[in-house]
Amino acid sequence: MAKRKAQTRYKSSNAYIPKCNRDGSYQPTQCHETIGFNFCWCVDVNTGKPIPNTTRKVTSLDCSSNGKKTNGARVVDAIIV
């Protein structure tokens, strides 16, 4: 219940809440809608830190294919879907 209240509070303030997997790791693709635009980016699945040069103004982004879901390795490019 506390989690739901926190999510509601953050959602109303437009703060971003990262998406995680059941094992506690971060999902490789993170997306956030702000001011009518949707932005997606790739993250390191262990730290959740954004991978440089992967942010795109799109509705979805595939960061898990071609070895991009890695432990700290840099993503050279991302596949826009």
C-alpha positions as CSV (number, residue, x, y, z in Angstrom):
1,M,0.0,0.0,0.0
2,A,2.9,2.4,0.8
3,K,4.3,1.7,-2.6
4,R,1.1,2.6,-4.3
5,K,0.8,5.8,-2.4
6,A,4.4,6.7,-3.4
7,Q,3.7,5.9,-7.0
8,T,0.6,8.1,-7.0
9,R,2.5,10.9,-5.3
10,Y,5.3,10.8,-7.8
11,K,3.1,10.3,-10.8
12,S,1.2,13.5,-9.9
13,S,4.5,15.4,-9.6
14,N,5.7,14.0,-13.0
15,A,8.7,12.4,-11.4
16,Y,10.1,9.3,-13.1
17,I,10.0,5.9,-11.4
18,P,12.4,3.4,-13.0
19,K,11.0,0.0,-14.1
20,C,12.5,-3.1,-12.6
21,N,12.4,-6.8,-13.1
22,R,11.3,-9.3,-10.4
23,D,15.0,-10.1,-9.6
24,G,15.6,-6.4,-8.7
25,S,17.6,-5.6,-11.8
26,Y,16.5,-2.7,-14.0
27,Q,14.7,-3.2,-17.2
28,P,17.1,-2.4,-20.1
29,T,14.7,0.1,-21.7
30,Q,13.2,2.9,-19.7
31,C,10.6,5.3,-21.0
32,H,9.0,8.4,-19.6
33,E,6.3,10.7,-20.9
34,T,6.7,14.4,-20.1
35,I,4.9,17.4,-21.4
36,G,3.2,15.5,-24.2
37,F,6.4,13.8,-25.4
38,N,7.6,10.3,-24.8
39,F,11.4,9.7,-24.3
40,C,13.0,6.3,-24.0
41,W,16.6,5.4,-23.2
42,C,18.8,2.3,-22.5
43,V,20.2,1.7,-19.0
44,D,22.8,-0.6,-17.4
45,V,20.6,-3.4,-16.0
46,N,22.6,-3.6,-12.7
47,T,23.0,0.1,-11.9
48,G,20.1,1.7,-13.7
49,K,22.4,4.4,-15.0
50,P,21.5,5.7,-18.5
51,I,23.8,4.6,-21.3
52,P,25.1,7.6,-23.2
53,N,23.7,8.5,-26.6
54,T,20.7,6.2,-26.3
55,T,17.9,8.7,-25.5
56,R,15.3,8.9,-28.2
57,K,12.0,10.8,-28.6
58,V,10.0,7.6,-29.5
59,T,7.2,5.5,-28.1
60,S,9.4,2.4,-27.6
61,L,13.0,1.4,-27.8
62,D,14.6,-2.0,-27.9
63,C,17.7,-2.1,-25.8
64,S,17.8,-5.9,-25.2
65,S,18.7,-7.2,-28.6
66,N,22.2,-7.8,-30.1
67,G,23.9,-8.1,-26.7
68,K,22.8,-4.6,-25.6
69,K,21.5,-6.0,-22.3
70,T,24.9,-6.2,-20.7
71,N,26.5,-5.6,-17.4
72,G,27.9,-2.1,-17.8
73,A,28.9,-2.4,-21.5
74,R,28.3,0.7,-23.6
75,V,25.5,0.5,-26.1
76,V,26.7,1.8,-29.5
77,D,23.3,2.2,-31.0
78,A,19.7,1.3,-30.1
79,I,17.0,-0.1,-32.3
80,I,14.0,2.2,-32.6
81,V,10.8,0.2,-32.9
